[in-house]
Amino acid sequence: MIEIRVPEELAATQIQYEGEAGRAFIESLPGLAAEMLGRWELTVDGPSMHGMAALVLPVRRADGTPAALKLQAVNEESAGEADALRAWADLGAVHVLDDDPRNGSLLLERLDSGRSLDDEPDTRRGVLVIAGMLARFNAVPAPAGMRRLGDVAAGMVAETPDALRALADPAERRLVADCAAAVREVMDEPGDALLHWDLHFENVLAGRGGWVAIDPKPLAGDPGFDLWPALNNRFDPADTRWRFDAMTDVMGLDRERAKAWTLGRILQNALWSVADGEGLDEDDVAVARLLRGGPDNLRA
């Protein structure tokens, strides 16, 4: 039997953010890997990879086809991943070869893990690649049963008063309050498009002669909620205006609504930071300040 080693970084991240549930997932990984390798008749043929939430094993199927086995905990972020990827199969997302929704395992086509959009030297070109993908992905209605942005937004607004009391810096309190106010203005119409939530440069890999998206945390909602990763990744404050304008143009979005939902993403991050006893992210603060300046402030 092949011994599956769980990377220390993955274990530490899971325990830090998920507590006992994360510890239980880490302890289950060797057994889960052995189960899925056997059930799907897979052979490991390379070193494992990982992000913050999943272990990925390069494998070959019984017929020799290369693939990737993704092992992750079942939670609200991973739920629906296979459904979303299948909905986007012809639109630039990684292909699902098999899945087990009971334990969150996915058998995916093998892409070039050594080459991501993060290697593209021209960040503007990379942003346009992501914007084009999101335009295609967001045109797909979310499947039934997908978690909904309206529920996420209501939860954030409900958590904001406690977060404001926990923030000592008046400027940070004002920023969080403004973000919550922006969300309240649009939360009655949260949308029903299929969102990726985490489409940044490192979640776009080379494959099939082009770029392929991986690792969605899908939900149903307004496409404006999908902009933040490409604004934040390889952050350049001087380029934020161009990125926002370019993405909203390509995706055909109303800028006021896109601004509000992007502030919603910053609110989400802020609430997580406060819960962890940390200050607000400096890059998020910079983006929020620019967005709060109004739509004219976002025209380069």
C-alpha positions as CSV (number, residue, x, y, z in Angstrom):
1,M,0.0,0.0,0.0
2,I,1.3,3.5,-0.9
3,E,1.8,5.7,2.2
4,I,0.1,9.0,1.8
5,R,1.9,11.8,3.7
6,V,-0.2,14.7,4.7
7,P,1.7,18.0,4.2
8,E,2.4,19.9,7.4
9,E,1.2,23.1,5.9
10,L,-2.1,21.7,5.0
11,A,-2.5,20.2,8.4
12,A,-1.7,23.4,10.1
13,T,-4.0,25.5,8.0
14,Q,-6.9,23.1,8.5
15,I,-6.5,23.0,12.3
16,Q,-6.1,26.8,12.5
17,Y,-9.2,27.6,10.5
18,E,-11.4,24.6,11.0
19,G,-10.5,23.5,14.6
20,E,-11.5,20.0,15.5
21,A,-13.3,19.4,12.2
22,G,-10.0,20.3,10.4
23,R,-8.1,17.9,12.7
24,A,-10.5,15.1,12.0
25,F,-10.3,15.7,8.2
26,I,-6.5,15.6,8.4
27,E,-6.5,12.4,10.4
28,S,-8.9,10.8,7.8
29,L,-6.9,11.7,4.8
30,P,-4.6,8.6,4.5
31,G,-7.6,6.3,4.8
32,L,-9.7,8.4,2.4
33,A,-6.9,8.4,-0.1
34,A,-6.5,4.6,0.1
35,E,-10.2,4.2,-0.3
36,M,-10.6,6.3,-3.4
37,L,-7.4,5.0,-5.1
38,G,-8.8,1.5,-4.7
39,R,-12.4,2.3,-5.7
40,W,-11.5,4.2,-8.8
41,E,-8.5,1.9,-9.7
42,L,-5.9,4.7,-9.6
43,T,-2.1,4.6,-9.3
44,V,-0.2,7.6,-7.8
45,D,2.4,8.8,-10.3
46,G,3.9,11.9,-8.8
47,P,4.3,14.0,-5.7
48,S,1.2,15.3,-3.9
49,M,0.1,19.0,-4.1
50,H,-2.1,21.0,-1.8
51,G,-3.7,24.4,-1.2
52,M,-5.3,25.6,2.0
53,A,-8.2,23.0,2.0
54,A,-7.4,20.1,-0.2
55,L,-4.8,17.4,-1.0
56,V,-4.3,16.6,-4.7
57,L,-2.6,13.5,-5.9
58,P,-1.5,13.1,-9.5
59,V,-2.7,9.7,-10.6
60,R,-3.3,7.4,-13.6
61,R,-6.5,5.5,-14.3
62,A,-6.6,1.8,-15.1
63,D,-6.3,2.6,-18.8
64,G,-3.3,4.8,-18.3
65,T,-5.1,8.2,-18.6
66,P,-3.5,10.8,-16.4
67,A,-5.8,12.5,-13.8
68,A,-5.8,14.3,-10.5
69,L,-7.5,13.0,-7.3
70,K,-8.7,15.9,-5.1
71,L,-9.5,15.1,-1.5
72,Q,-11.2,17.7,0.6
73,A,-13.6,18.1,3.5
74,V,-17.3,18.3,2.8
75,N,-18.5,21.8,3.9
76,E,-20.5,24.7,2.5
77,E,-17.6,25.9,0.3
78,S,-16.9,22.5,-1.3
79,A,-20.5,21.5,-1.7
80,G,-21.6,21.8,-5.3
81,E,-18.1,22.0,-6.7
82,A,-18.6,19.0,-9.1
83,D,-22.0,20.4,-10.2
84,A,-20.5,23.8,-11.0
85,L,-17.5,22.3,-12.9
86,R,-19.8,20.1,-15.0
87,A,-22.0,23.1,-15.7
88,W,-18.9,24.9,-17.0
89,A,-17.3,21.9,-18.7
90,D,-17.4,23.4,-22.2
91,L,-16.7,27.0,-21.0
92,G,-13.2,26.7,-19.7
93,A,-13.4,24.8,-16.4
94,V,-11.5,21.6,-15.5
95,H,-13.4,18.4,-16.4
96,V,-14.8,16.1,-13.7
97,L,-14.1,12.5,-14.5
98,D,-15.8,11.1,-11.3
99,D,-16.9,12.3,-7.9
100,D,-18.2,11.2,-4.5
101,P,-20.4,13.9,-3.0
102,R,-20.5,12.0,0.3
103,N,-16.8,12.5,1.1
104,G,-16.0,15.4,-1.3
105,S,-13.6,13.5,-3.5
106,L,-13.1,14.6,-7.1
107,L,-11.4,12.8,-9.9
108,L,-10.3,15.6,-12.4
109,E,-8.5,15.8,-15.7
110,R,-4.8,16.4,-15.3
111,L,-3.7,19.9,-16.0
112,D,-0.2,21.5,-16.0
113,S,0.1,22.3,-12.3
114,G,3.5,23.8,-13.0
115,R,2.1,26.6,-15.2
116,S,-0.6,29.0,-13.9
117,L,-1.9,32.4,-15.0
118,D,0.3,33.7,-12.2
119,D,3.2,33.1,-14.6
120,E,1.8,35.6,-17.1
121,P,4.0,38.7,-16.8
122,D,1.3,41.0,-18.1
123,T,-1.2,41.3,-15.2
124,R,-3.6,43.2,-17.4
125,R,-3.7,40.3,-19.9
126,G,-4.3,37.9,-17.0
127,V,-7.1,40.0,-15.7
128,L,-8.8,39.9,-19.1
129,V,-8.5,36.1,-19.2
130,I,-10.3,35.9,-15.9
131,A,-12.9,38.4,-16.9
132,G,-13.7,36.4,-20.0
133,M,-14.0,33.2,-18.0
134,L,-16.3,34.9,-15.5
135,A,-18.4,36.3,-18.3
136,R,-19.0,32.7,-19.5
137,F,-19.4,31.1,-16.1
138,N,-21.8,33.7,-14.8
139,A,-24.0,33.4,-17.8
140,V,-25.0,29.9,-16.4
141,P,-27.9,29.9,-13.9
142,A,-26.9,28.3,-10.6
143,P,-28.2,24.7,-10.2
144,A,-30.8,24.0,-7.6
145,G,-29.6,23.6,-4.1
146,M,-26.5,25.8,-4.4
147,R,-25.7,28.0,-1.4
148,R,-27.0,31.5,-2.1
149,L,-25.4,34.9,-1.9
150,G,-28.6,36.4,-0.3
151,D,-28.0,34.1,2.7
152,V,-24.3,35.0,2.9
153,A,-25.1,38.7,2.7
154,A,-27.7,38.5,5.4
155,G,-25.3,36.7,7.6
156,M,-22.6,39.3,7.1
157,V,-24.9,42.2,7.8
158,A,-26.0,40.5,11.0
159,E,-22.4,40.0,12.1
160,T,-21.3,43.6,11.4
161,P,-22.5,45.2,14.7
162,D,-20.3,42.8,16.8
163,A,-17.4,43.4,14.5
164,L,-17.7,47.2,14.8
165,R,-17.6,46.9,18.6
166,A,-14.4,44.8,18.3
167,L,-12.5,47.3,16.1
168,A,-10.6,49.9,18.0
169,D,-9.5,52.0,15.0
170,P,-12.2,54.6,14.0
171,A,-11.1,54.5,10.4
172,E,-11.5,50.7,10.2
173,R,-14.9,51.0,11.9
174,R,-16.0,53.5,9.3
175,L,-14.8,51.3,6.4
176,V,-16.6,48.2,7.7
177,A,-19.8,50.2,8.3
178,D,-19.6,51.6,4.8
179,C,-19.1,48.2,3.3
180,A,-22.1,46.8,5.3
181,A,-24.2,49.8,4.1
182,A,-23.3,49.0,0.5
183,V,-24.4,45.4,0.9
184,R,-27.7,46.4,2.5
185,E,-28.4,48.5,-0.6
186,V,-28.2,45.5,-3.0
187,M,-29.0,42.4,-0.9
188,D,-32.7,42.4,-1.8
189,E,-31.6,41.4,-5.3
190,P,-28.7,39.0,-4.7
191,G,-28.9,37.4,-8.2
192,D,-28.9,33.7,-9.3
193,A,-25.9,33.4,-11.6
194,L,-23.4,30.6,-10.9
195,L,-20.4,32.2,-9.3
196,H,-16.9,30.8,-8.9
197,W,-16.0,33.0,-5.8
198,D,-12.2,32.3,-6.0
199,L,-11.1,32.8,-9.6
200,H,-7.6,34.3,-9.1
201,F,-4.4,33.9,-11.1
202,E,-3.3,30.7,-9.4
203,N,-6.6,29.0,-9.9
204,V,-6.2,29.2,-13.7
205,L,-3.9,26.4,-15.1
206,A,-2.5,25.6,-18.5
207,G,-4.3,22.8,-20.2
208,R,-6.1,21.7,-23.5
209,G,-4.1,24.3,-25.4
210,G,-5.2,27.2,-23.3
211,W,-6.2,28.3,-19.8
212,V,-8.5,26.2,-17.6
213,A,-10.2,27.3,-14.3
214,I,-10.1,25.1,-11.2
215,D,-11.2,25.1,-7.5
216,P,-14.5,27.0,-7.4
217,K,-16.3,27.6,-4.1
218,P,-19.6,27.9,-6.0
219,L,-22.7,29.9,-5.0
220,A,-25.7,31.5,-6.6
221,G,-25.6,35.3,-6.8
222,D,-24.6,38.5,-8.5
223,P,-21.5,38.4,-10.7
224,G,-20.2,41.5,-9.0
225,F,-19.3,39.3,-6.1
226,D,-16.8,37.5,-8.3
227,L,-14.5,40.5,-9.0
228,W,-12.5,40.8,-5.9
229,P,-9.9,38.0,-6.4
230,A,-8.7,39.5,-9.6
231,L,-8.5,42.9,-8.1
232,N,-6.5,41.6,-5.1
233,N,-4.2,39.0,-6.7
234,R,-0.8,40.5,-7.5
235,F,-2.2,43.7,-6.0
236,D,-1.2,47.0,-7.7
237,P,-3.1,50.0,-6.3
238,A,-2.2,52.0,-9.5
239,D,-3.9,49.3,-11.6
240,T,-7.1,48.8,-9.5
241,R,-9.1,51.3,-11.5
242,W,-8.2,49.7,-14.8
243,R,-8.9,46.2,-13.5
244,F,-12.4,47.2,-12.2
245,D,-13.3,49.0,-15.4
246,A,-12.0,46.3,-17.7
247,M,-13.7,43.5,-15.8
248,T,-17.1,45.2,-15.6
249,D,-16.8,46.1,-19.3
250,V,-16.0,42.5,-20.4
251,M,-18.7,41.0,-18.0
252,G,-21.3,43.6,-18.9
253,L,-21.9,44.6,-15.3
254,D,-23.6,47.7,-13.8
255,R,-20.7,49.4,-12.1
256,E,-22.7,50.6,-9.0
257,R,-23.9,47.1,-8.2
258,A,-20.4,45.6,-8.9
259,K,-18.9,48.2,-6.6
260,A,-21.4,47.3,-3.8
261,W,-20.8,43.5,-4.1
262,T,-17.0,44.0,-4.2
263,L,-17.3,46.0,-1.0
264,G,-19.3,43.0,0.2
265,R,-16.3,40.8,-0.4
266,I,-14.1,43.2,1.5
267,L,-16.7,43.1,4.3
268,Q,-16.6,39.3,4.3
269,N,-12.8,39.4,4.6
270,A,-13.0,42.0,7.4
271,L,-15.4,39.9,9.4
272,W,-13.1,36.9,9.2
273,S,-10.1,39.0,10.2
274,V,-12.0,40.4,13.2
275,A,-13.1,36.9,14.3
276,D,-9.4,35.9,14.2
277,G,-8.3,38.9,16.2
278,E,-6.5,40.5,13.3
279,G,-6.5,43.9,11.7
280,L,-8.0,44.6,8.3
281,D,-5.9,43.6,5.2
282,E,-4.1,46.7,3.9
283,D,-4.8,45.8,0.2
284,D,-8.5,45.4,1.0
285,V,-8.5,48.8,2.7
286,A,-6.9,50.4,-0.3
287,V,-9.5,48.8,-2.7
288,A,-12.3,49.8,-0.4
289,R,-11.2,53.4,-0.2
290,L,-11.0,53.6,-4.0
291,L,-14.4,52.1,-4.4
292,R,-16.0,54.3,-1.8
293,G,-15.0,57.3,-3.9
294,G,-17.9,56.7,-6.3
295,P,-18.1,55.4,-9.8
296,D,-16.2,58.4,-11.3
297,N,-13.3,57.5,-9.1
298,L,-13.1,54.2,-10.9
299,R,-12.6,55.7,-14.4
300,A,-8.9,55.8,-15.3
